[in-house]
């Protein structure tokens, strides 16, 4: 017994010391806290994955009103051809448009104004992921092994030769949710890919600059300095890793040529206090789109070349001067959780207002705002026309403006529906439903094989008539 007591005491003391050391490391987040936390999260994600249903893509629900045979024919309704030139590019994804792209589906399709698919871009997730030039240098937690489960296309723009610049987000519980950015040719092959912290929709300017939201990972809670004495107001972030958004600029060869510190510019601006209480302290800005004011902008704070930035989690629009590294204006309004702020012309912009219209029992809406401080105008649904079935997208949403600035393609992402709107009359011209035939997909459910299946619609774009 006398020999056992010292051994038991040693073991007990070791457990107490280890427990105390663990508490100390966790409390003060000292190394190797981050590695331990990441490992624990990855293990938790893996365990959850054992019971998860197979990932089939960004599908919403079956549509019993249409059979699989009717899916393609039922996509377009309304005024499709007639007086409107050019084609439309639809963002696709895993297992979408399988009738055109057998295998993993089309990452995008281009249609004519009659609704016929004239070109499909095959989705090649294995090849895209294998082309990653970052060498795994961007920290992540919970990354699955199959590229099909890692990322989904969310934003893209077609280049003059037909290549696509595509931005991605991750599909599941990975942290952070960023999926990187790629250039893909007309056969779906990656010309380059960066699995970096780029996220949300991508913008390609007329002079060939690629602008995309990106982020850095901070430590601790979300801190905002206010007042002359450097007082800091913080908001609790449960992950301890706030995702701090900025803007990244690349060239068409995938080289990062500039980064823009939007949070730093806000901290130096009169609007610093807007960041004090974000919708989510772990994702305080959630920048989802950046546009550039064109030559019609009035000047001053709204000078041509300034960026117009949509911050979802602050329900705000920033105007940022990249030359001066300065926030020149912040616009708030009745819009909430908005996406896709596009400069229309002059001091006007269009945005996809996710929640602002829903407070009165309505859905999401297309809203025109005056960046100079004038009144808003609800463009769609037209409040002067009879009410129609509600279109609502809690998250996401996108729009694209026609070259003549008379029409807009509006994507209600989480309804799987797109609408072309006449910006003058505020009337609906055409409607698109993202319907798909999954009968040839082995992992599709019986219900998905028996009906047309609706997918999320992350965007539609105006493009020119392709060269034959």
DRENGUPA-591692 format. One record per residue (C-alpha): residue number from 1; residue in three letters; chain; y, z, x. Coordinates in steps of 0.001 Angstrom, whole numbers, plus 500000, padded with zeros to 6 digits. Each point is the difference from the previous one (the first is absolute). Layout:
BEGIN
R     i    aa   ch        v        w        u
R   NUM   Ala    A        Y        Z        X
...
***
This chain:
BEGIN
R     i    aa   ch        v        w        u
R     1   Unk    A   500000   500000   500000
R     2   Unk    A   502370   500854   502829
R     3   Unk    A   499499   496476   501404
R     4   Unk    A   500720   498294   496654
R     5   Unk    A   503266   501813   499223
R     6   Unk    A   501962   498528   502943
R     7   Unk    A   498741   496499   499115
R     8   Unk    A   500912   500376   496304
R     9   Unk    A   503399   501418   500954
R    10   Unk    A   500622   497032   502306
R    11   Unk    A   499070   497494   497297
R    12   Unk    A   502108   501805   497409
R    13   Unk    A   502984   500169   502353
R    14   Unk    A   499599   496281   500827
R    15   Unk    A   500040   499108   496313
R    16   Unk    A   503148   502096   499462
R    17   Unk    A   501710   498373   502989
R    18   Unk    A   498958   496491   498889
R    19   Unk    A   501214   500669   496461
R    20   Unk    A   503295   501372   501265
R    21   Unk    A   500439   497065   502360
R    22   Unk    A   499279   497588   497155
R    23   Unk    A   502567   501684   497778
R    24   Unk    A   502555   499916   502830
R    25   Unk    A   499382   496320   500757
R    26   Unk    A   500138   499081   496312
R    27   Unk    A   503110   502050   499266
R    28   Unk    A   501998   498572   502889
R    29   Unk    A   498250   496595   500004
R    30   Unk    A   499157   500153   503687
R    31   Unk    A   497534   497675   501743
R    32   Unk    A   497237   499321   499102
R    33   Unk    A   501149   500674   496422
R    34   Unk    A   500748   496343   499260
R    35   Unk    A   496600   498780   501247
R    36   Unk    A   498176   502704   498032
R    37   Unk    A   501973   499246   496825
R    38   Unk    A   499463   496264   500367
R    39   Unk    A   496280   500481   500574
R    40   Unk    A   499696   502243   496957
R    41   Unk    A   501837   497496   497804
R    42   Unk    A   497927   497086   501262
R    43   Unk    A   496802   501935   499286
R    44   Unk    A   501260   500836   496499
R    45   Unk    A   500835   496346   499332
R    46   Unk    A   496548   498951   501244
R    47   Unk    A   498241   502505   497734
R    48   Unk    A   502036   498782   497023
R    49   Unk    A   499055   496455   500882
R    50   Unk    A   496287   500705   499530
R    51   Unk    A   500515   500567   496268
R    52   Unk    A   502751   497419   499482
R    53   Unk    A   499214   496797   498065
R    54   Unk    A   500004   496784   502036
R    55   Unk    A   503475   498686   500724
R    56   Unk    A   500378   496682   498175
R    57   Unk    A   503733   499368   500422
R    58   Unk    A   503268   500760   498230
R    59   Unk    A   498635   499590   496487
R    60   Unk    A   501391   501804   496969
R    61   Unk    A   497634   499510   497057
R    62   Unk    A   497982   497411   498151
R    63   Unk    A   501779   497814   497440
R    64   Unk    A   497690   499678   496975
R    65   Unk    A   502342   497433   498457
R    66   Unk    A   498812   497418   502545
R    67   Unk    A   496584   499061   501322
R    68   Unk    A   499501   499279   503719
R    69   Unk    A   499965   496280   499158
R    70   Unk    A   503494   500349   498513
R    71   Unk    A   501544   502009   502870
R    72   Unk    A   501619   497085   501858
R    73   Unk    A   501225   498199   496869
R    74   Unk    A   501506   503180   498528
R    75   Unk    A   502121   500866   503038
R    76   Unk    A   503100   497981   499052
R    77   Unk    A   501843   499929   496697
R    78   Unk    A   503477   498754   499118
R    79   Unk    A   502240   497374   501581
R    80   Unk    A   498237   499110   503216
R    81   Unk    A   501027   496476   500986
R    82   Unk    A   502714   497889   498349
R    83   Unk    A   503353   500477   501741
R    84   Unk    A   498953   502394   502808
R    85   Unk    A   499137   498599   503449
R    86   Unk    A   497859   501503   502732
R    87   Unk    A   496882   502134   500103
R    88   Unk    A   499248   503710   499693
R    89   Unk    A   498214   502180   502561
R    90   Unk    A   497930   502884   498613
R    91   Unk    A   498912   502958   502117
R    92   Unk    A   496251   500469   499725
R    93   Unk    A   497551   502317   501700
R    94   Unk    A   496378   500980   500389
R    95   Unk    A   497740   498180   497483
R    96   Unk    A   502895   498299   498207
R    97   Unk    A   499867   496257   499197
R    98   Unk    A   496336   499798   501037
R    99   Unk    A   499740   496594   498303
R   100   Unk    A   502297   498658   502751
R   101   Unk    A   499075   502250   502939
R   102   Unk    A   496295   500975   499920
R   103   Unk    A   499171   502967   502197
R   104   Unk    A   502796   502585   500011
R   105   Unk    A   502403   498160   497677
R   106   Unk    A   503495   498640   500658
R   107   Unk    A   502742   502005   501678
R   108   Unk    A   502412   497665   498163
R   109   Unk    A   499980   496877   497855
R   110   Unk    A   502648   497352   499450
R   111   Unk    A   500229   498484   496527
R   112   Unk    A   501940   497123   498543
R   113   Unk    A   502159   500439   496903
R   114   Unk    A   497063   498985   497792
R   115   Unk    A   498058   503009   501233
R   116   Unk    A   497569   498045   502187
R   117   Unk    A   499087   501580   503341
R   118   Unk    A   500929   497440   502642
R   119   Unk    A   499104   502154   503009
R   120   Unk    A   498126   503230   500605
R   121   Unk    A   500376   502114   503147
R   122   Unk    A   496584   501579   500692
R   123   Unk    A   500084   503751   500623
R   124   Unk    A   498309   500761   503330
R   125   Unk    A   500239   503792   500517
R   126   Unk    A   497521   500085   502897
R   127   Unk    A   501891   497355   501963
R   128   Unk    A   503385   501541   499235
R   129   Unk    A   498948   503453   501124
R   130   Unk    A   498330   498609   503153
R   131   Unk    A   503314   498352   500955
R   132   Unk    A   501830   503344   500207
R   133   Unk    A   502247   499950   503069
R   134   Unk    A   500884   503720   499894
R   135   Unk    A   496720   501191   501461
R   136   Unk    A   499640   502878   497555
R   137   Unk    A   503105   501653   501421
R   138   Unk    A   501349   501110   496607
R   139   Unk    A   498666   503381   498891
R   140   Unk    A   497966   500029   496769
R   141   Unk    A   497773   502320   498008
R   142   Unk    A   497103   499097   497724
R   143   Unk    A   499589   496373   501084
R   144   Unk    A   496880   498365   498492
R   145   Unk    A   497902   497630   502088
R   146   Unk    A   500118   496983   497639
R   147   Unk    A   503274   498013   500240
R   148   Unk    A   499644   499190   496286
R   149   Unk    A   500583   503693   499299
R   150   Unk    A   502851   500373   502489
R   151   Unk    A   502795   497782   498754
R   152   Unk    A   501325   497923   497129
R   153   Unk    A   502685   497296   500134
R   154   Unk    A   503173   501212   498332
R   155   Unk    A   502839   497688   501055
R   156   Unk    A   500298   496536   501479
R   157   Unk    A   502271   497056   500591
R   158   Unk    A   498996   496421   500590
R   159   Unk    A   501419   498281   503081
R   160   Unk    A   501068   496307   499909
R   161   Unk    A   496722   498809   501543
R   162   Unk    A   497898   501942   497504
R   163   Unk    A   499129   503053   502112
R   164   Unk    A   500412   503401   498361
R   165   Unk    A   501631   503145   501347
R   166   Unk    A   498015   502767   498268
R   167   Unk    A   500559   503745   499873
R   168   Unk    A   497176   502382   499109
R   169   Unk    A   499400   503513   498737
R   170   Unk    A   496817   502029   500130
R   171   Unk    A   497800   500231   496944
R   172   Unk    A   498693   503564   499949
R   173   Unk    A   500707   503496   501326
R   174   Unk    A   500897   498889   503532
R   175   Unk    A   503041   501608   501599
R   176   Unk    A   502518   498563   500403
R   177   Unk    A   499713   497298   497348
R   178   Unk    A   501440   497254   502226
R   179   Unk    A   497943   496845   500437
R   180   Unk    A   501934   497955   502552
R   181   Unk    A   501236   496422   499998
R   182   Unk    A   498507   496584   500820
R   183   Unk    A   500672   496288   500196
R   184   Unk    A   497239   498017   498303
R   185   Unk    A   499484   496230   499974
R   186   Unk    A   499160   497837   496980
R   187   Unk    A   496262   500501   500622
R   188   Unk    A   500372   503790   499889
R   189   Unk    A   499578   500461   503754
R   190   Unk    A   502207   502567   501746
R   191   Unk    A   502438   498598   502551
R   192   Unk    A   500923   503605   500851
R   193   Unk    A   499593   503418   498434
R   194   Unk    A   501530   503399   500727
R   195   Unk    A   498239   503034   498503
R   196   Unk    A   503187   502005   500428
R   197   Unk    A   502087   502135   497628
R   198   Unk    A   501502   497064   498092
R   199   Unk    A   499705   500332   496240
R   200   Unk    A   501199   498633   496653
R   201   Unk    A   501498   496556   499447
R   202   Unk    A   501082   497759   502843
R   203   Unk    A   503215   497927   500164
R   204   Unk    A   500427   496864   502117
R   205   Unk    A   503641   499017   500454
R   206   Unk    A   501284   496430   500141
R   207   Unk    A   500374   500279   503784
R   208   Unk    A   496366   501067   500455
R   209   Unk    A   500316   503767   500336
R   210   Unk    A   497205   502078   498481
R   211   Unk    A   501221   503257   498440
R   212   Unk    A   497548   502606   498734
R   213   Unk    A   500126   503745   499270
R   214   Unk    A   498166   502103   502571
R   215   Unk    A   499731   503701   500762
R   216   Unk    A   499556   502677   502610
R   217   Unk    A   498102   503260   499546
R   218   Unk    A   502023   503186   500377
R   219   Unk    A   498740   503589   500372
R   220   Unk    A   500411   502919   497613
R   221   Unk    A   502129   499896   496864
R   222   Unk    A   502713   497546   498982
R   223   Unk    A   503230   501274   501607
R   224   Unk    A   503504   498791   499129
R   225   Unk    A   503066   501228   501931
R   226   Unk    A   503032   500701   497796
R   227   Unk    A   503340   501742   500514
R   228   Unk    A   502226   500481   503063
R   229   Unk    A   497853   502731   501555
R   230   Unk    A   496850   497958   500164
R   231   Unk    A   498290   501725   497104
R   232   Unk    A   496590   498508   499303
R   233   Unk    A   498545   499768   496501
R   234   Unk    A   496292   499340   499999
R   235   Unk    A   497477   499002   497361
R   236   Unk    A   496336   500956   500286
R   237   Unk    A   497631   497175   500992
R   238   Unk    A   496396   501019   499415
R   239   Unk    A   498583   497585   502599
R   240   Unk    A   502373   501169   502715
R   241   Unk    A   500561   496335   500881
R   242   Unk    A   502978   498562   498095
R   243   Unk    A   500022   496197   499996
R   244   Unk    A   503511   499040   501124
R   245   Unk    A   500894   496451   499017
R   246   Unk    A   502080   497459   501868
R   247   Unk    A   500164   496198   500318
R   248   Unk    A   498115   497911   502529
R   249   Unk    A   501035   496491   501034
R   250   Unk    A   497505   497560   501473
R   251   Unk    A   500127   496369   501028
R   252   Unk    A   497618   497389   498616
R   253   Unk    A   497646   500575   502957
R   254   Unk    A   499471   503644   499043
R   255   Unk    A   502207   501555   502672
R   256   Unk    A   502069   503038   499027
R   257   Unk    A   503586   499134   500912
R   258   Unk    A   501890   502887   498366
R   259   Unk    A   499571   503208   498017
R   260   Unk    A   502641   501530   497736
R   261   Unk    A   500233   503779   499607
R   262   Unk    A   501062   500320   496367
R   263   Unk    A   499540   503790   499861
R   264   Unk    A   502180   500401   503096
R   265   Unk    A   502689   497837   498403
R   266   Unk    A   499822   502055   496794
R   267   Unk    A   500352   503244   501978
R   268   Unk    A   503239   498698   501506
R   269   Unk    A   501323   498804   496640
R   270   Unk    A   501891   501733   497159
R   271   Unk    A   496808   499624   497953
R   272   Unk    A   497772   502246   502150
R   273   Unk    A   499512   502478   497144
R   274   Unk    A   498198   497360   497915
R   275   Unk    A   496927   500700   502158
R   276   Unk    A   499886   503748   499314
R   277   Unk    A   497659   499944   496998
R   278   Unk    A   497815   496875   500072
R   279   Unk    A   497393   499182   497371
R   280   Unk    A   497330   500606   502662
R   281   Unk    A   500788   502039   503121
R   282   Unk    A   497092   498372   501862
R   283   Unk    A   501368   496522   499223
R   284   Unk    A   503715   500679   499576
R   285   Unk    A   501470   496475   499954
R   286   Unk    A   497073   497716   499148
R   287   Unk    A   501869   496817   500884
R   288   Unk    A   498276   497160   498160
R   289   Unk    A   502236   496976   500551
R   290   Unk    A   502818   498702   502175
R   291   Unk    A   502177   496967   499308
R   292   Unk    A   503013   498522   501802
R   293   Unk    A   503393   499279   498417
R   294   Unk    A   500710   496276   500181
R   295   Unk    A   503233   498055   500460
R   296   Unk    A   501065   500608   496379
R   297   Unk    A   500385   503764   500639
R   298   Unk    A   503609   501219   499615
R   299   Unk    A   500383   501554   503479
R   300   Unk    A   501047   503450   501125
R   301   Unk    A   497228   502474   499220
R   302   Unk    A   498115   497068   498474
R   303   Unk    A   500398   497654   502968
R   304   Unk    A   497611   497045   500366
R   305   Unk    A   497145   501024   502279
R   306   Unk    A   499908   503594   498827
R   307   Unk    A   496619   501182   498747
R   308   Unk    A   499345   501112   496426
R   309   Unk    A   497229   502610   500042
R   310   Unk    A   498006   501430   497083
R   311   Unk    A   498971   503676   500313
R   312   Unk    A   497557   500894   497245
R   313   Unk    A   499758   503749   500562
R   314   Unk    A   503776   500457   500028
R   315   Unk    A   500492   497501   497123
R   316   Unk    A   502806   498505   502062
R   317   Unk    A   501145   496774   501619
R   318   Unk    A   501438   500110   503528
R   319   Unk    A   502268   497364   501511
R   320   Unk    A   499550   500100   503778
R   321   Unk    A   501916   498206   502764
R   322   Unk    A   497564   499230   502839
R   323   Unk    A   502886   499052   502306
R   324   Unk    A   501719   503364   499551
R   325   Unk    A   496830   502048   499355
R   326   Unk    A   501783   501421   496988
R   327   Unk    A   499343   500603   496312
R   328   Unk    A   502971   498357   498290
R   329   Unk    A   499108   500825   496414
R   330   Unk    A   497469   501852   497833
R   331   Unk    A   499472   498922   496391
R   332   Unk    A   498478   502238   497327
R   333   Unk    A   499679   499119   496337
R   334   Unk    A   497786   500281   496950
R   335   Unk    A   497119   498440   501961
R   336   Unk    A   497156   502246   501180
R   337   Unk    A   497171   499399   502527
R   338   Unk    A   501200   496397   500345
R   339   Unk    A   498530   497204   502133
R   340   Unk    A   500909   496572   501347
R   341   Unk    A   503818   500075   500164
R   342   Unk    A   501131   496394   500545
R   343   Unk    A   503519   498772   500621
R   344   Unk    A   500845   497595   497184
R   345   Unk    A   503476   498777   500981
R   346   Unk    A   503430   501486   500615
R   347   Unk    A   499748   503755   499500
R   348   Unk    A   497087   499747   497561
R   349   Unk    A   496375   500940   500626
R   350   Unk    A   496813   499932   497934
R   351   Unk    A   497370   502700   500129
R   352   Unk    A   496705   500948   498392
R   353   Unk    A   500757   503280   498213
R   354   Unk    A   496700   501839   499579
R   355   Unk    A   501054   503104   498071
R   356   Unk    A   503656   499655   499056
R   357   Unk    A   499271   498134   496817
R   358   Unk    A   497022   502139   499026
R   359   Unk    A   501921   503162   499119
R   360   Unk    A   500737   498597   496527
R   361   Unk    A   496349   499165   499436
R   362   Unk    A   500313   496558   501563
R   363   Unk    A   498293   498439   502999
R   364   Unk    A   501154   498786   503381
R   365   Unk    A   502838   497488   500119
R   366   Unk    A   501886   497428   502034
R   367   Unk    A   503450   501443   500655
R   368   Unk    A   503156   498426   501418
R   369   Unk    A   502210   502436   501930
R   370   Unk    A   503452   499642   501530
R   371   Unk    A   499869   501116   503640
R   372   Unk    A   503778   500443   499885
R   373   Unk    A   499736   502604   497250
R   374   Unk    A   500318   497978   496797
R   375   Unk    A   497826   500250   496874
R   376   Unk    A   496269   499361   499788
R   377   Unk    A   498435   497299   497812
R   378   Unk    A   496440   500091   498688
R   379   Unk    A   498678   496484   500372
R   380   Unk    A   496411   500387   498775
R   381   Unk    A   498750   500974   497526
R   382   Unk    A   503113   498698   498224
R   383   Unk    A   501294   502960   497938
R   384   Unk    A   501483   497523   497498
R   385   Unk    A   496624   498483   499145
R   386   Unk    A   497205   501514   497866
R   387   Unk    A   497892   502553   501829
R   388   Unk    A   496764   498718   501496
R   389   Unk    A   496901   501783   501334
R   390   Unk    A   501053   502333   502787
R   391   Unk    A   499667   498819   503603
R   392   Unk    A   499835   502935   502396
R   393   Unk    A   499177   500483   503674
R   394   Unk    A   500111   503623   501114
R   395   Unk    A   499960   498898   503628
R   396   Unk    A   500520   496734   501881
R   397   Unk    A   501661   497019   498272
R   398   Unk    A   501629   496955   501544
R   399   Unk    A   502399   497168   499255
R   400   Unk    A   501000   496696   501561
R   401   Unk    A   503135   497991   499189
R   402   Unk    A   499925   496207   499607
R   403   Unk    A   501973   497922   502520
R   404   Unk    A   502583   499107   497333
R   405   Unk    A   500328   503734   499098
R   406   Unk    A   499451   499243   496326
R   407   Unk    A   496489   501429   499628
R   408   Unk    A   497839   502819   501336
R   409   Unk    A   496274   500620   500274
R   410   Unk    A   499338   503651   499134
R   411   Unk    A   496649   501651   500790
R   412   Unk    A   499016   503040   497947
R   413   Unk    A   497389   500986   502573
R   414   Unk    A   498048   502683   498168
R   415   Unk    A   499905   497989   496787
R   416   Unk    A   498616   496958   501854
R   417   Unk    A   502658   497807   498353
R   418   Unk    A   502789   497814   501356
R   419   Unk    A   502938   498587   498044
R   420   Unk    A   502476   497249   500822
R   421   Unk    A   503416   500931   498622
R   422   Unk    A   503085   497866   499345
R   423   Unk    A   502776   502104   501557
R   424   Unk    A   502710   498486   497776
R   425   Unk    A   498350   500257   496592
R   426   Unk    A   497836   502979   501028
R   427   Unk    A   497044   498366   498258
R   428   Unk    A   496386   499683   501093
R   429   Unk    A   499033   496518   501155
R   430   Unk    A   496445   500442   501233
R   431   Unk    A   497393   502758   500196
R   432   Unk    A   497167   500347   502494
R   433   Unk    A   496965   502276   499626
R   434   Unk    A   498007   500771   503138
R   435   Unk    A   496540   499378   498468
R   436   Unk    A   496822   499436   501992
R   437   Unk    A   496348   499039   499630
R   438   Unk    A   497721   502453   501836
R   439   Unk    A   496620   498717   498787
R   440   Unk    A   498992   498925   503527
R   441   Unk    A   500948   503343   501538
R   442   Unk    A   496802   501996   500524
R   443   Unk    A   501731   503409   499978
R   444   Unk    A   501947   499294   496801
R   445   Unk    A   499088   502185   497023
R   446   Unk    A   498315   498575   496911
R   447   Unk    A   503290   500251   498083
R   448   Unk    A   501832   498127   502769
R   449   Unk    A   497440   497210   499907
R   450   Unk    A   500195   499720   496210
R   451   Unk    A   503810   499750   499738
R   452   Unk    A   503006   498653   501859
R   453   Unk    A   501297   502714   502344
R   454   Unk    A   503679   500791   500556
R   455   Unk    A   501277   500779   503508
R   456   Unk    A   503234   501509   501237
R   457   Unk    A   502675   497389   500683
R   458   Unk    A   502043   500865   503088
R   459   Unk    A   502258   496978   499935
R   460   Unk    A   500814   496394   499059
R   461   Unk    A   502281   497714   502044
R   462   Unk    A   501813   496706   499565
R   463   Unk    A   498873   497421   502566
R   464   Unk    A   500604   496303   500546
R   465   Unk    A   497650   497154   499093
R   466   Unk    A   497314   499869   502739
R   467   Unk    A   499722   496974   502252
R   468   Unk    A   496889   497913   499270
***
